[in-house]
Amino acid sequence: MINTVLKEKWNRFYDMVPQQLEKIKQVKRVATAFNTNIDAVVKISGDKIAKLAELCEVTEKNLQGVSQIICGRDAVRGIIKCFTQGIAEEWLCEGIETFKWLQDNIGYNRLQMGGQGGIVANAMAVLKVQNVYAHTASHPKLQAEQFLNLDNLLASDEQGNICKACEINRQNDVPLIHWIMEFDAGDEFTLDGKKFVCPKSNRFIATYDPANMMLKKDESFLQNLDKTGFDYMILSGYHNLTSANGGIERIKETVPLIGKWKADNPNAVIHLELASTQDIEVRKAIVEYIAPLADSVGLNEREALDVLEIIDKSEFEKIKEMKLDSPVLFEVLHKIKDKCRTSRIQLHFFGMYLTMQDKGFKIGKEQNKRGMMLAATIAAAKAGTGQINKYENLLWAQGKDVSDIGTNELEKLARYLNIQELSTSGVCDWNNLEIIAVPTILIEKPLTLVGMGDTISSISLVGAL
């Protein structure tokens, strides 16, 4: 049932988004670390998947039990898993031969900025944050071309100087390329005589990235950051690590670094963006060592289930096949927050964003709500236009209705918590926590979903002024 009164109330709440966008110009410095790369984006159809399955002799019987890419067949298995379930996952590629197979058999429609660090840096610069400083493990000319031509978007050159990111060419660096395979809801293919229909538009990511897979750090970035400081740090890239490749040790190595950042920038906010982490031991280490150091953590529903799997296996087994509505996800998020011991955690899922934070956190409830609505509007612009590379495109979705799905989920959560004000105001206190929830603007046929979660989390946070 659609609550038209509630929907109209939320449409009026969203009227403040242009003023909120203007406020971001007050933010002096945002830094992003560690992963920046190049994305090779390709739209992949059901017909193409069927041909690839035939080429690699993939059958319904051999689809299971794979979560990394050692050969072309594994890549096809990953595509089929995400296509048939309508989910997003990122699998790591092993070996140069697999990389060449992807080049020869998948190709790309276009190149664009990749990696949470790079995507967030571009977005923050477009929003007119005064200075955006991006970490790059590799920065050849091809990588530089993925940075927007903006004076406030910065990185380190070969001499270690802070320069305009799009003009840097570290000539000895090798381009780091990821394949982003997007598919559409309703598309279909047949395998072994059985028809599979994609339930939701999403993507599968195949990553060959030796530098970021080793969490290689640019020492010039670290030294310059010691001098400049930051207001916000958007931290990501740990999901590229594997336990077999020294990933746990590399995670531990960053613990004192983050501790130093916190000590040197006591008023800043450090945000950890989780991602689809296939290596379960790495996933455990991120939750144990990095999340407790972060002031804020961001994740989607798939990533939330991944974390639940390692902190409460029995609960994971109970709900993994359930419909993930707002009450179920609320309980999952609460468990994760307790385990991660972070002050603020934000979940973005289809139609709604949900933030849970300690009372007295440095960003208030209403500030969070405004930042989340700004993020929802800009995310809709990205989905509807395919990119947010120009300031004038950011409010493309301004004035569009919030989604029926979102308002229904919000009402459902309010009833579950027995706090009606949550549905009508988007904020409430619950036990010792503050809860902020907003319905979002959904685009029926999105042109892209790449980097959507990173965009949502970072703008929700930095835009919460």
C-alpha positions, 0 to 999 in steps of 0.5 A: 500500500502506498502512503501518499501523505508520507511520500509527499512529506518526504518530497518536501524534505528533499526540497532542501537538497540544493542548499545542502549541496552549497554547504559542501563548499565549506569543507576544506580537505578530503583525502581518499586512500588506498585504491584507485584504478581504471575501470573497463566497463562493458554491458553484458547481455544474456546472449553474450553470457550463453556464448561465454558459457558454451566457450568455457564449457560451463554447466549448471552443475559446475557453477558452485564453489568458486569465488576467485578467477584463476581461468576464464571459466571462473570469470563466467561462473562469477558473471552467471552468479551475479546475473541470476541473483541480481547481486554485485560481487567483485572477484580477484583474478590470478595470473597474467593469462587470465588478464589476457583472457578478459581482454580478448573475450570481454573487452570494454565499451569505455574506460572510466575512473575505478576504485573507491578512492578514485571514484570518491575523489572525483565525486568530492571534487565535483561537489566543490570540496576545497581540496581533494587529495587522492592516493594512487598506487599507480599514476601513469597517463592513462590513470591521470586521464580518468581524473576530472580536469579540476584544480581542486583534485590533487595527487602526488607526482614522480617527485612527490609534489602535490599536483593536479591529478589529471596532469600527472604522468608517473611514466614507470607506473603500470595501468591497473585495469578492472572489468565492470560487467553490467547487466539489466533486470529482465534479461535472460539466457538459457543454460542446459535447457534451463532459462535464467532471468536477471531479477535486478540490474547489477554488475560483476567485477573481475579485478586484476590489480597487482599493486592494489592487491598488495595494498601498495602505498605511495610514500609521497602521499603519506608524507604530504598528508602529514603536512596538510592534514584532512577533515575527512578520510575515506578509507577503502581497498582492503577487499583486494587483499588475500590471506594467501598473499600476505593480506592479513599482515598488510592490514595489520601494517596500516593499524599504526598509520590510521592511529597516527592519522587519528592522533594528528587530526582529532576533529576529522572523521575517518570512514571505512567503506567496506566492499565485497571481500571474497577472502573470508580471513581478510574479511575477519581481519578488516572487522577485527583490526580496521573497523574499530579504528574508523569513526564511520563504516559504510556497506550495502546489504550484500556486504552486511551479510558477508560480515554477518557470516563471520560474526554470527554464522548461525544467524547468517544461515537463518536469514541468508535466504530470507527477504532482506527487508528493513527490520531484518537489515536493522538487526543485522546492522545492529549486530555488525555495529556492536562487533565493529565497535564503530561510532557510526555505521551506514547501510545503503540498500534498495530504496532506503538508507539507514544510519545507526550511531552513538548518541553524541556523535560529532555529526547530529541526526538532522545533519545525517538526514540532510547528507543522506538526502543529498546523497540519494539525489546525487546517486539518482543523478548518477543512475539516470545520466550515467555520470556526475562529472559536472556540477550542473548534473548533480541535481538532475533528480531534484524534484523527482518523487521518493520511491514507494519502495523506500517509504514502505520500507521506512514505515515497516521499520518504524512499526517494527521499532514501535517508533512512528516518528521515524517514518515521519521525521526520519530520525529517532532515538533507540536504546542508546543509539540514534537512528536515521533512515531516509527513503531514496529516489529510484531510477527505473532503468539506471545507466550505471551502478558502478561506484554507486555505494561509494558515492552514497556513503561518502556524500552522506558523510561529507554532506552532513553539515 
